[in-house]
Protein backbone atom coordinates (compact mmCIF):
# COMPACT_ATOMS: atom_id res chain seq x y z
CA UNK A 1 0.00 0.00 0.00
CA UNK A 2 1.36 3.34 -1.00
CA UNK A 3 1.85 5.90 1.79
CA UNK A 4 0.41 9.15 0.57
CA UNK A 5 0.70 12.51 2.35
CA UNK A 6 -2.96 12.26 3.38
CA UNK A 7 -2.51 8.85 4.99
CA UNK A 8 0.64 10.02 6.82
CA UNK A 9 -1.21 13.03 8.24
CA UNK A 10 -4.05 10.81 9.48
CA UNK A 11 -1.54 8.50 11.25
CA UNK A 12 0.13 11.41 13.04
CA UNK A 13 -3.26 12.70 14.25
CA UNK A 14 -4.13 9.25 15.65
CA UNK A 15 -0.83 8.96 17.54
CA UNK A 16 -1.20 12.40 19.08
CA UNK A 17 -4.72 11.61 20.32
CA UNK A 18 -3.88 8.26 22.05
CA UNK A 19 -0.27 7.85 23.19
CA UNK A 20 0.56 11.35 24.38
CA UNK A 21 -2.31 11.67 26.93
CA UNK A 22 -1.22 8.43 28.66
CA UNK A 23 2.46 9.32 28.88
CA UNK A 24 1.90 12.75 30.43
CA UNK A 25 0.29 11.79 33.77
CA UNK A 26 0.10 14.65 36.26
CA UNK A 27 1.02 13.59 39.83
CA UNK A 28 -0.38 15.34 42.92
CA UNK A 29 0.18 14.76 46.61
CA UNK A 30 -2.91 14.43 48.79
CA UNK A 31 -3.21 15.87 52.32
CA UNK A 32 -2.71 12.46 53.94
CA UNK A 33 0.62 11.85 52.17
CA UNK A 34 -0.72 9.55 49.43
CA UNK A 35 0.18 9.96 45.76
CA UNK A 36 -2.50 10.71 43.12
CA UNK A 37 -1.95 9.93 39.42
CA UNK A 38 -4.22 11.53 36.78
CA UNK A 39 -4.34 9.70 33.46
CA UNK A 40 -6.32 9.55 30.24
CA UNK A 41 -7.26 6.18 28.99
CA UNK A 42 -9.04 3.03 30.04
CA UNK A 43 -9.24 2.95 33.89
CA UNK A 44 -9.84 -0.77 34.01
CA UNK A 45 -6.35 -1.42 32.61
CA UNK A 46 -4.48 0.54 35.33
CA UNK A 47 -2.60 -1.54 37.93
CA UNK A 48 0.62 -1.32 39.98
CA UNK A 49 2.59 -1.22 36.68
CA UNK A 50 1.21 2.20 36.00
CA UNK A 51 2.60 3.53 39.26
CA UNK A 52 6.02 2.07 38.59
CA UNK A 53 6.14 3.08 34.89
CA UNK A 54 3.19 5.27 33.91
CA UNK A 55 4.32 5.55 30.32
CA UNK A 56 3.97 1.93 29.21
CA UNK A 57 0.34 0.95 28.61
CA UNK A 58 -0.76 -0.89 25.51
CA UNK A 59 -4.28 -0.89 24.26
CA UNK A 60 -5.32 2.41 25.78
CA UNK A 61 -7.74 3.73 23.23
CA UNK A 62 -10.28 5.98 25.01
CA UNK A 63 -10.40 9.54 26.22
CA UNK A 64 -11.84 8.76 29.70
CA UNK A 65 -10.21 10.60 32.67
CA UNK A 66 -9.23 8.44 35.72
CA UNK A 67 -7.67 9.19 39.15
CA UNK A 68 -5.38 6.56 40.68
CA UNK A 69 -4.26 6.91 44.35
CA UNK A 70 -1.31 5.06 45.90
CA UNK A 71 -2.21 4.36 49.57
CA UNK A 72 0.38 3.86 52.35
CA UNK A 73 0.83 0.51 54.09
CA UNK A 74 -1.85 -0.06 56.76
CA UNK A 75 0.00 -0.39 60.12
CA UNK A 76 -3.01 -0.41 62.42
CA UNK A 77 -5.51 2.14 63.65
CA UNK A 78 -3.23 3.51 66.41
CA UNK A 79 -0.01 3.81 64.38
CA UNK A 80 1.25 7.40 64.24
CA UNK A 81 -1.89 8.58 66.06
CA UNK A 82 -1.61 11.37 68.68
CA UNK A 83 -2.00 8.78 71.47
CA UNK A 84 0.73 6.61 69.97
CA UNK A 85 3.10 9.56 69.68
CA UNK A 86 2.39 10.67 73.28
CA UNK A 87 3.10 7.20 74.68
CA UNK A 88 6.29 6.99 72.64
CA UNK A 89 7.51 10.35 73.92
CA UNK A 90 6.76 9.32 77.54
CA UNK A 91 8.84 6.17 77.34
CA UNK A 92 11.69 7.91 75.54
CA UNK A 93 12.13 10.21 78.56
CA UNK A 94 11.14 7.85 81.40
CA UNK A 95 13.20 6.57 84.36
CA UNK A 96 13.30 3.22 86.13
CA UNK A 97 14.75 2.85 89.64
CA UNK A 98 15.47 -0.47 91.35
CA UNK A 99 16.50 -0.44 95.02
CA UNK A 100 17.62 -2.87 97.67
CA UNK A 101 16.32 -2.06 101.17
CA UNK A 102 17.95 -3.05 104.44
CA UNK A 103 15.59 -1.78 107.13
CA UNK A 104 15.30 -2.17 110.89
CA UNK A 105 11.69 -2.42 112.12
CA UNK A 106 10.66 -1.34 115.59
CA UNK A 107 9.71 -4.47 117.51
CA UNK A 108 8.38 -5.22 121.00
CA UNK A 109 10.09 -3.36 123.80
CA UNK A 110 9.90 -5.36 127.06
CA UNK A 111 6.32 -6.47 126.37
CA UNK A 112 4.98 -8.75 129.13
CA UNK A 113 3.25 -11.81 127.66
CA UNK A 114 0.42 -11.86 130.14
CA UNK A 115 -0.64 -9.57 133.01
CA UNK A 116 1.39 -8.74 136.14
CA UNK A 117 0.96 -11.25 138.96
CA UNK A 118 -0.85 -9.69 141.89
CA UNK A 119 1.52 -9.14 144.79
CA UNK A 120 4.70 -9.76 142.74
CA UNK A 121 6.92 -6.77 141.96
CA UNK A 122 8.57 -8.33 138.90
CA UNK A 123 7.03 -11.50 137.54
CA UNK A 124 9.82 -11.87 134.98
CA UNK A 125 12.09 -12.94 137.86
CA UNK A 126 11.75 -16.41 139.48
CA UNK A 127 8.86 -16.53 141.93
CA UNK A 128 6.67 -19.20 143.49
CA UNK A 129 3.70 -19.93 141.25
CA UNK A 130 0.43 -21.72 141.89
CA UNK A 131 -1.82 -23.60 139.52
CA UNK A 132 -5.07 -21.75 138.76
CA UNK A 133 -7.17 -24.96 138.84
CA UNK A 134 -6.02 -26.73 141.99
CA UNK A 135 -4.34 -23.82 143.76
CA UNK A 136 -1.32 -25.93 144.61
CA UNK A 137 2.27 -24.80 144.27
CA UNK A 138 3.91 -25.62 140.95
CA UNK A 139 7.39 -24.57 141.97
CA UNK A 140 9.28 -21.56 140.68
CA UNK A 141 8.15 -19.84 137.50
CA UNK A 142 8.77 -16.78 135.36
CA UNK A 143 6.70 -14.79 132.92
CA UNK A 144 8.24 -13.89 129.59
CA UNK A 145 8.97 -10.37 128.47
CA UNK A 146 9.37 -9.95 124.72
CA UNK A 147 12.17 -7.63 123.66
CA UNK A 148 13.24 -7.35 120.03
CA UNK A 149 13.47 -3.64 119.26
CA UNK A 150 15.54 -3.93 116.09
CA UNK A 151 14.08 -6.45 113.70
CA UNK A 152 16.47 -6.28 110.74
CA UNK A 153 15.03 -7.35 107.42
CA UNK A 154 15.48 -6.84 103.67
CA UNK A 155 13.24 -5.66 100.87
CA UNK A 156 12.98 -4.27 97.35
CA UNK A 157 11.55 -1.10 95.84
CA UNK A 158 10.92 -0.15 92.25
CA UNK A 159 9.68 3.11 90.74
CA UNK A 160 8.83 4.47 87.30
CA UNK A 161 8.82 8.13 86.29
CA UNK A 162 7.03 9.47 83.21
CA UNK A 163 7.34 13.07 82.02
CA UNK A 164 4.10 15.05 81.82
CA UNK A 165 3.40 18.69 81.02
CA UNK A 166 5.02 20.83 83.71
CA UNK A 167 5.95 17.83 85.86
CA UNK A 168 6.65 14.13 86.27
CA UNK A 169 4.38 11.26 87.28
CA UNK A 170 6.04 8.73 89.60
CA UNK A 171 4.65 5.30 90.52
CA UNK A 172 6.42 3.19 93.13
CA UNK A 173 5.88 -0.19 94.73
CA UNK A 174 7.93 -1.72 97.55
CA UNK A 175 7.92 -4.60 99.98
CA UNK A 176 9.71 -5.82 103.09
CA UNK A 177 10.40 -9.54 103.23
CA UNK A 178 8.78 -11.39 106.12
CA UNK A 179 10.74 -10.99 109.33
CA UNK A 180 10.61 -13.89 111.77
CA UNK A 181 11.31 -13.11 115.42
CA UNK A 182 11.60 -15.75 118.17
CA UNK A 183 11.71 -15.41 121.94
CA UNK A 184 14.03 -18.23 123.07
CA UNK A 185 13.03 -20.28 126.16
CA UNK A 186 15.46 -23.20 125.93
CA UNK A 187 17.69 -21.67 128.60
CA UNK A 188 14.77 -21.68 131.05
CA UNK A 189 13.81 -25.34 130.61
CA UNK A 190 17.44 -26.44 130.44
CA UNK A 191 17.76 -25.80 134.17
CA UNK A 192 14.97 -28.19 135.18
CA UNK A 193 17.41 -31.02 135.78
CA UNK A 194 19.59 -28.79 137.92
CA UNK A 195 19.89 -29.67 141.60
CA UNK A 196 19.33 -26.05 142.64
CA UNK A 197 15.60 -25.68 143.45
CA UNK A 198 15.42 -22.04 142.35
CA UNK A 199 16.72 -23.06 138.92
CA UNK A 200 13.99 -25.64 138.38
CA UNK A 201 12.00 -23.10 136.39
CA UNK A 202 8.75 -23.24 134.47
CA UNK A 203 7.10 -20.62 132.27
CA UNK A 204 3.75 -19.15 133.25
CA UNK A 205 1.10 -16.86 131.76
CA UNK A 206 -0.92 -14.84 134.22
CA UNK A 207 -4.53 -13.78 133.61
CA UNK A 208 -6.82 -11.21 135.17
CA UNK A 209 -10.07 -12.39 136.73
CA UNK A 210 -13.12 -10.55 135.40
CA UNK A 211 -10.87 -7.65 134.47
CA UNK A 212 -9.23 -7.27 137.88
CA UNK A 213 -5.55 -7.99 138.72
CA UNK A 214 -5.02 -11.46 140.17
CA UNK A 215 -2.56 -14.25 140.79
CA UNK A 216 -4.06 -16.62 138.23
CA UNK A 217 -1.34 -18.47 136.31
CA UNK A 218 -1.24 -21.05 133.55
CA UNK A 219 1.82 -23.24 134.10
CA UNK A 220 3.79 -24.85 131.26
CA UNK A 221 6.27 -27.36 132.63
CA UNK A 222 7.33 -28.95 129.34
CA UNK A 223 7.86 -26.22 126.74
CA UNK A 224 6.84 -22.76 125.68
CA UNK A 225 7.52 -21.12 122.29
CA UNK A 226 6.92 -17.63 120.93
CA UNK A 227 7.11 -16.76 117.21
CA UNK A 228 6.25 -13.46 115.56
CA UNK A 229 6.10 -12.72 111.80
CA UNK A 230 6.05 -9.18 110.42
CA UNK A 231 5.74 -8.01 106.81
CA UNK A 232 5.05 -4.74 104.98
CA UNK A 233 4.18 -3.75 101.41
CA UNK A 234 3.26 -0.40 99.93
CA UNK A 235 2.65 1.59 96.80
CA UNK A 236 2.11 5.21 95.84
CA UNK A 237 1.64 7.69 93.02
CA UNK A 238 3.19 11.17 93.08
CA UNK A 239 3.02 14.14 90.72
CA UNK A 240 6.30 16.06 90.95
CA UNK A 241 6.26 19.61 89.60
CA UNK A 242 9.11 20.86 87.45
CA UNK A 243 11.74 22.99 89.14
CA UNK A 244 11.51 26.77 88.82
CA UNK A 245 15.28 26.85 88.35
CA UNK A 246 16.23 24.45 85.54
CA UNK A 247 19.75 23.22 85.01
CA UNK A 248 22.48 22.35 87.50
CA UNK A 249 22.68 23.64 91.04
CA UNK A 250 20.00 23.74 93.72
CA UNK A 251 16.51 22.62 92.73
CA UNK A 252 13.28 22.22 94.69
CA UNK A 253 10.25 20.43 93.27
CA UNK A 254 6.94 20.33 95.20
CA UNK A 255 5.04 17.05 95.00
CA UNK A 256 1.66 15.66 95.92
CA UNK A 257 0.08 12.25 95.52
CA UNK A 258 -1.48 9.25 97.24
CA UNK A 259 0.05 6.31 99.11
CA UNK A 260 -0.99 2.98 100.61
CA UNK A 261 0.78 0.78 103.19
CA UNK A 262 -0.22 -2.71 104.27
CA UNK A 263 1.29 -3.87 107.57
CA UNK A 264 0.59 -7.43 108.77
CA UNK A 265 1.85 -9.12 111.90
CA UNK A 266 1.13 -12.37 113.74
CA UNK A 267 2.19 -13.72 117.14
CA UNK A 268 1.90 -17.39 118.09
CA UNK A 269 2.39 -18.62 121.67
CA UNK A 270 2.33 -22.36 122.35
CA UNK A 271 2.79 -23.78 125.85
CA UNK A 272 2.73 -27.44 126.88
CA UNK A 273 1.87 -28.69 130.40
CA UNK A 274 2.40 -32.39 131.12
CA UNK A 275 -0.34 -32.49 133.77
CA UNK A 276 1.76 -34.84 135.88
CA UNK A 277 1.68 -32.62 138.96
CA UNK A 278 -2.12 -32.41 138.84
CA UNK A 279 -2.71 -35.98 137.59
CA UNK A 280 -4.67 -34.55 134.63
CA UNK A 281 -4.52 -34.81 130.87
CA UNK A 282 -1.67 -32.98 129.12
CA UNK A 283 -2.61 -29.55 127.78
CA UNK A 284 -1.21 -27.72 124.76
CA UNK A 285 -2.30 -24.10 125.05
CA UNK A 286 -2.25 -21.88 121.96
CA UNK A 287 -2.70 -18.10 122.02
CA UNK A 288 -2.60 -16.68 118.49
CA UNK A 289 -2.99 -13.01 117.55
CA UNK A 290 -2.94 -11.27 114.19
CA UNK A 291 -3.13 -7.61 113.14
CA UNK A 292 -3.84 -6.30 109.64
CA UNK A 293 -3.31 -2.56 109.05
CA UNK A 294 -4.25 -0.79 105.82
CA UNK A 295 -3.04 2.81 105.99
CA UNK A 296 -3.77 5.16 103.07
CA UNK A 297 -4.24 8.82 102.30
CA UNK A 298 -3.10 11.88 100.29
CA UNK A 299 0.51 13.02 100.49
CA UNK A 300 2.40 16.28 100.14
CA UNK A 301 6.13 16.94 100.15
CA UNK A 302 9.09 18.21 98.19
CA UNK A 303 12.11 16.87 96.33
CA UNK A 304 15.19 19.03 96.94
CA UNK A 305 18.41 18.31 95.06
CA UNK A 306 21.82 19.76 94.36
CA UNK A 307 22.89 18.66 90.88
CA UNK A 308 26.26 18.68 89.19
CA UNK A 309 27.55 16.97 86.07
CA UNK A 310 28.82 13.85 87.82
CA UNK A 311 26.74 13.60 91.01
CA UNK A 312 23.47 14.55 92.69
CA UNK A 313 22.60 14.75 96.39
CA UNK A 314 19.05 15.18 97.57
CA UNK A 315 16.37 14.87 100.24
CA UNK A 316 12.69 14.02 99.86
CA UNK A 317 10.41 14.57 102.89
CA UNK A 318 6.77 13.49 102.57
CA UNK A 319 3.77 13.74 104.88
CA UNK A 320 0.62 11.65 104.45
CA UNK A 321 -2.76 12.38 106.00
CA UNK A 322 -3.32 8.68 106.62
CA UNK A 323 -6.27 6.68 107.82
CA UNK A 324 -5.82 3.19 109.22
CA UNK A 325 -8.47 0.54 108.66
CA UNK A 326 -7.27 -2.35 110.82
CA UNK A 327 -8.63 -5.81 111.48
CA UNK A 328 -7.36 -7.58 114.60
CA UNK A 329 -7.90 -11.17 115.67
CA UNK A 330 -7.17 -13.31 118.74
CA UNK A 331 -7.67 -17.08 118.82
CA UNK A 332 -7.18 -19.44 121.77
CA UNK A 333 -7.24 -23.23 122.00
CA UNK A 334 -7.10 -25.37 125.17
CA UNK A 335 -6.57 -22.17 127.07
CA UNK A 336 -7.15 -23.36 130.64
CA UNK A 337 -8.02 -27.03 130.26
CA UNK A 338 -7.54 -29.68 127.60
CA UNK A 339 -11.27 -29.54 126.81
CA UNK A 340 -11.45 -25.79 126.12
CA UNK A 341 -12.49 -25.27 122.47
CA UNK A 342 -10.95 -22.94 119.91
CA UNK A 343 -12.33 -19.43 120.46
CA UNK A 344 -11.83 -16.61 117.94
CA UNK A 345 -12.61 -12.91 118.43
CA UNK A 346 -12.27 -10.18 115.78
CA UNK A 347 -12.21 -6.40 116.08
CA UNK A 348 -12.25 -3.77 113.29
CA UNK A 349 -11.35 -0.10 113.70
CA UNK A 350 -10.84 3.09 111.68
CA UNK A 351 -8.50 5.74 113.03
CA UNK A 352 -6.38 8.67 111.92
CA UNK A 353 -2.79 7.55 111.39
CA UNK A 354 -0.41 10.15 109.89
CA UNK A 355 2.71 9.03 108.03
CA UNK A 356 6.02 10.81 107.70
CA UNK A 357 8.88 9.63 105.51
CA UNK A 358 12.30 11.13 104.85
CA UNK A 359 14.59 9.86 102.10
CA UNK A 360 18.21 11.02 101.74
CA UNK A 361 20.31 9.94 98.76
CA UNK A 362 23.46 10.52 96.74
CA UNK A 363 23.70 9.61 93.03
CA UNK A 364 26.67 9.14 90.74
CA UNK A 365 26.08 9.80 87.03
CA UNK A 366 27.92 7.01 85.22
CA UNK A 367 26.62 8.20 81.86
CA UNK A 368 23.51 9.84 80.45
CA UNK A 369 21.51 6.58 80.69
CA UNK A 370 22.80 5.00 83.91
CA UNK A 371 23.16 6.13 87.52
CA UNK A 372 23.89 4.35 90.80
CA UNK A 373 23.01 5.63 94.25
CA UNK A 374 22.94 4.97 98.00
CA UNK A 375 20.56 6.44 100.56
CA UNK A 376 18.86 6.38 103.93
CA UNK A 377 15.12 6.07 104.68
CA UNK A 378 13.14 6.87 107.83
CA UNK A 379 9.44 5.92 108.06
CA UNK A 380 7.03 6.83 110.88
CA UNK A 381 3.39 5.71 111.22
CA UNK A 382 1.31 7.38 113.93
CA UNK A 383 -1.21 4.71 114.92
CA UNK A 384 -0.86 1.03 114.11
CA UNK A 385 -1.97 -2.17 115.86
CA UNK A 386 0.67 -4.75 116.74
CA UNK A 387 0.09 -8.46 117.32
CA UNK A 388 1.76 -8.38 120.75
CA UNK A 389 -0.44 -5.64 122.27
CA UNK A 390 -3.97 -6.60 121.12
CA UNK A 391 -4.43 -9.56 123.53
CA UNK A 392 -6.58 -9.10 126.63
CA UNK A 393 -5.34 -11.81 129.01
CA UNK A 394 -8.47 -12.31 131.10
CA UNK A 395 -10.57 -15.10 132.62
CA UNK A 396 -14.31 -14.53 132.67
CA UNK A 397 -15.57 -16.57 135.62
CA UNK A 398 -19.12 -15.37 135.06
CA UNK A 399 -19.30 -17.21 131.73
CA UNK A 400 -20.02 -20.91 131.19
CA UNK A 401 -16.60 -21.18 129.61
CA UNK A 402 -14.10 -18.88 131.37
CA UNK A 403 -11.79 -19.03 128.34
CA UNK A 404 -14.03 -16.55 126.48
CA UNK A 405 -12.54 -13.81 128.65
CA UNK A 406 -9.28 -13.83 126.70
CA UNK A 407 -10.12 -11.88 123.58
CA UNK A 408 -8.95 -9.16 121.21
CA UNK A 409 -8.67 -5.58 122.44
CA UNK A 410 -8.30 -2.23 120.68
CA UNK A 411 -4.77 -1.02 121.31
CA UNK A 412 -2.65 1.02 118.90
CA UNK A 413 0.90 2.31 119.12
CA UNK A 414 3.47 4.24 117.12
CA UNK A 415 5.67 2.48 114.60
CA UNK A 416 8.93 3.39 112.93
CA UNK A 417 11.42 1.83 110.54
CA UNK A 418 14.70 3.03 109.12
CA UNK A 419 17.62 1.72 107.12
CA UNK A 420 19.91 2.07 104.15
CA UNK A 421 19.13 1.71 100.46
CA UNK A 422 21.20 1.11 97.34
CA UNK A 423 20.25 0.78 93.71
CA UNK A 424 20.47 1.81 90.08
CA UNK A 425 18.57 4.23 87.86
CA UNK A 426 18.02 3.68 84.13
CA UNK A 427 17.13 6.64 81.90
CA UNK A 428 15.73 6.28 78.38
Order of alpha helices (4+ residues) and beta strands (2+ residues): alpha-beta-beta-alpha-beta-alpha-beta-beta-beta-beta-beta-beta-beta-alpha-beta-beta-beta-beta-beta-beta-beta-beta-beta-beta-beta-beta-beta-beta-beta
